[in-house]
Amino acid sequence: MPLSDPTAREHIHTRSIECRGFQRADGLWDIEAHMTDTKTYAIANDWRGELAPGVPLHDMWVRLTVDDALEVQAVEVTSDATPFRMCADIAPAFQALKGLRIRPGWNKMVRSRLGGVRGCTHLVELLGPIATVAFQTMYPKLRRERDKRPERPPPQLDTCHAWASDSEVVARYYPQWHGGKKD
């Protein structure tokens, strides 16, 4: 169901984020995010000159390569369009993600290494959706592994309304964890 009809308004800004997950031939996983920011009007930019409506102010990419344990093996960051010449200079700092494992606390770990002046706000923001897409991409494999260890609760337990330990979803798919208690 779409949103309700809005009040009369003028479109000003669009941020588009696309994330994709890939299984590689070598057994690793590539998780990519691409973000663009565009305006519906021309804007002056001291570095790039006037940007016509629809020309990206930001056009940025992140690729994390992770292993089956969701440990970051490689990082690639690039900025095709930025508002300042120096923005792209921060890309090497993102190598600080190597060796981190996507798990609960991921966003906090990322901010501790790349927050504020140590990173780029927009690229750091992409790392949250990348973590979610990594889980979604690897879910079939993670599920098979989890099913081999039924004594462990599923990692999504109590992460949202549908996966609440007392929900009908948990009762159906993981009855042994329904109510938050192991049988």
NORZIZI-V657105 format. One record per residue. RES is the residue in one letter. PHI is phi in radians with two decimals (none if undefined). PSI is psi in whole degrees, 0 to 359 (none if undefined). D_LAST is the distance of its C-alpha to the last C-alpha in Angstrom with 2 decimals. Layout:
RES,PHI,PSI,D_LAST  RES,PHI,PSI,D_LAST
//
This chain:
M,none,128,38.70  P,-1.27,169,41.21  L,-1.12,162,42.01  S,-1.17,162,44.54  D,-1.08,131,48.23  P,-1.41,165,49.25  T,-1.18,157,52.25  A,-0.91,135,55.32  R,-2.76,168,54.75  E,-2.10,127,55.97  H,-1.23,127,53.83  I,-2.04,316,54.33  H,-2.46,146,51.67  T,-2.32,128,49.11  R,-1.96,124,46.45  S,-1.98,132,44.93  I,-2.25,126,41.96  E,-2.18,130,40.86  C,-2.13,143,38.11  R,-2.42,147,37.55  G,-2.11,140,35.32  F,-2.35,141,36.62  Q,-1.66,128,35.46  R,-1.56,159,38.34  A,-1.12,334,39.88  D,-1.52,6,39.28  G,1.62,351,35.47  L,-1.52,177,35.47  W,-2.24,134,34.86  D,-1.85,128,37.44  I,-2.11,123,36.45  E,-2.12,147,39.50  A,-2.33,141,40.42  H,-2.29,129,43.83  M,-2.24,135,45.04  T,-2.26,146,48.35  D,-2.09,127,49.94  T,-2.30,155,52.94  K,-1.98,158,55.27  T,-1.59,3,57.16  Y,-2.36,161,60.34  A,-1.24,141,62.35  I,-2.26,144,61.65  A,-1.44,137,63.87  N,-2.33,122,62.44  D,-1.06,330,64.59  W,-1.57,317,63.31  R,-1.81,356,62.99  G,1.46,196,65.55  E,-1.29,132,64.94  L,-1.76,121,61.73  A,-1.19,158,62.22  P,-0.91,134,59.72  G,1.54,347,56.68  V,-1.37,128,57.37  P,-1.08,130,54.27  L,-1.33,318,54.58  H,-2.08,136,51.39  D,-2.54,97,50.43  M,-2.29,149,47.81  W,-2.30,145,45.46  V,-2.39,135,42.59  R,-2.24,125,41.04  L,-1.90,134,38.22  T,-1.84,123,37.55  V,-2.17,158,34.09  D,-1.66,186,32.41  D,-1.11,338,28.99  A,-1.58,8,27.55  L,1.14,27,29.29  E,-1.54,133,31.87  V,-1.24,120,35.25  Q,-1.72,329,37.80  A,-2.66,153,40.70  V,-2.37,134,41.87  E,-2.32,131,44.71  V,-2.31,134,46.04  T,-2.54,150,49.18  S,-2.22,110,50.98  D,-1.39,332,53.44  A,-2.54,134,54.56  T,-2.51,161,54.40  P,-1.38,343,56.49  F,-2.32,145,57.82  R,-0.97,319,59.09  M,-1.31,349,57.07  C,-0.96,315,53.64  A,-1.18,343,53.15  D,-1.12,341,53.99  I,-1.41,349,50.47  A,-0.87,315,48.87  P,-1.05,334,48.91  A,-1.07,334,46.84  F,-1.24,352,43.82  Q,-1.13,344,43.72  A,-1.09,347,41.88  L,-1.38,341,38.71  K,-1.00,134,38.87  G,1.58,343,36.12  L,-1.27,153,33.83  R,-1.99,131,30.37  I,-1.25,117,29.16  R,-2.88,178,25.97  P,-0.94,136,25.07  G,1.64,2,28.33  W,-0.92,308,30.50  N,-1.07,322,32.90  K,-1.15,318,33.44  M,-1.10,318,34.19  V,-1.07,312,36.57  R,-1.12,327,38.38  S,-1.17,332,38.78  R,-1.68,329,40.63  L,-2.25,9,42.36  G,-1.28,158,42.51  G,1.05,225,45.87  V,-1.28,353,48.94  R,-1.44,356,47.00  G,-2.63,201,46.02  C,-2.16,126,46.65  T,-0.90,314,44.88  H,-1.21,317,44.69  L,-1.19,321,43.42  V,-1.10,319,40.81  E,-1.05,327,39.62  L,-1.19,338,39.13  L,-1.26,339,36.65  G,-1.20,305,33.93  P,-1.05,326,34.11  I,-1.05,319,34.46  A,-1.09,316,31.07  T,-1.10,317,29.46  V,-1.16,326,31.47  A,-1.05,313,30.44  F,-1.10,316,26.75  Q,-1.10,320,27.82  T,-1.16,317,30.10  M,-1.60,0,27.71  Y,-0.90,313,24.62  P,-1.00,318,24.78  K,-1.19,315,25.05  L,-1.09,322,22.42  R,-1.13,315,19.96  R,-1.07,318,20.81  E,-1.15,317,20.39  R,-1.11,321,17.01  D,-1.15,339,15.82  K,-1.31,345,17.02  R,-2.22,71,14.53  P,-1.14,348,11.11  E,-1.34,349,9.76  R,-1.73,138,11.83  P,-1.20,153,11.48  P,-1.12,143,14.34  P,-1.12,337,17.47  Q,-1.46,355,18.40  L,-1.01,128,15.46  D,1.10,27,17.37  T,-1.67,348,20.71  C,-2.85,177,22.16  H,-0.98,312,22.01  A,-1.16,327,20.68  W,-1.69,18,17.85  A,-1.05,142,16.82  S,-1.06,341,13.08  D,-1.81,15,13.85  S,-1.49,164,16.18  E,-1.18,332,16.65  V,-1.12,312,16.94  V,-1.15,320,13.42  A,-1.02,322,12.24  R,-1.35,312,14.52  Y,-1.63,332,14.22  Y,-2.40,64,10.77  P,-1.01,331,8.62  Q,-1.17,343,5.34  W,-1.87,359,7.28  H,-1.08,133,8.91  G,1.48,1,9.91  G,1.42,8,9.64  K,-2.15,140,6.36  K,-1.38,137,3.81  D,-1.17,none,0.00
//
